[in-house]
Amino acid sequence: MFVTEPLDFPIKIGVSASKKSFKTAVDRNRIKRLLKENYRLNKHPLHQYIKGSGKQIAVFFMFIDKTLPENELLQRKMPLVIDKLIKALDETSTPTS
């Protein structure tokens, strides 16, 4: 989502894990911790893109699987998600003829 009012930082993120799928707070907190850590390790291309474009965005990651994720899976998938996000942002900013 593009943000119209000025933010403290050009990118704000949020993470979520469903209480319906993960009954205990321990599981939900672990998922959120893993998501945040893997985002932190892979955020650099997104930050460079946003810095170069002058945009501001808010991103919300929702974990929707029904099983607890392995850290290795998130390490493989997070760069792919960030690349898809950059491509989607690039498509919305370039006018189509």
N, C-alpha and C positions, 0 to 999 in steps of 0.2 A: 504494500500500500504506500503510495506517495503521501508525503506529509506536507501540508501547506504552511502551518505555523512553524517558526524557527525552533529547532531543537538544540539542546546542549551539545549533542554529538550528531554527526550526520546519519548514523545508523543506530537504531534501538532494536533490541531483540527481546523476545519472550519465548518461554518454553512451557509445554503442558503435557501431562500424562493423565489419561482418563481414570477417574475414581471408579467408574463402572467396570473397567477392565482390570484395574489393579487396586484391590481393596485396601491394602495396607499402605500407610504413608511412607514406610521404609522403601517399598518398591517404587512408588511414584517419585520420591526424592532421588533415588538412585538413577532412574531414567533421566530426570531433569539434569542431574549433575553430569551424566555422561553426554547428554546433548550439548550442554553449555561448554564442557571441556573440548569436545570435538569441534564445535563451532570456533572456539578460541584458537585452536590449533590450525584451522583451515580458513580463517576469515580474511587473510591478507589480499587475495585477488578481489574479493568483494569490496573491501575498503579502498583499494586502489581505483577500482572502477567508479565508485561513488565519489571519491575525491576528484577524479578527473572530470566527471560529468557535472559536478556541482549540485547534485540532487541530495535529498534527504529521504530516507525510507524507514519504515517500521516493519520488522519481520517477526513472524510468530511461528515457531516450530511446534507442531502437535504430533506426538507419538501415538499412532492409531493401531499398531499391532496388538495382538492379545497376549503375546508372550514377552518375557523380559529379553531385552536385546543384549547381544554380546558386544563388548567394546570393539572387537575386531570388525564386526559388521558396520558399526557406526563410523569407524575410521575409514572404511572403504566407501561408504555411501555419502558422507558429509561433503567431500569435495565435488561429487557429482551433483548434489543438490545445489551447492553454491554456484557451480558452473551453469546449471539450468536457470537459476535465479538471475544471473548476470545476462544470459541470453534473452530471457524474458524482459528484463529491464531495457536492454538494448533495442529490442523490437518495439517496445512501447515508445521509445524516444525518437526512433528514426521514422520520418514520415514515409508512407507508402504512396507510390505514384499510380 
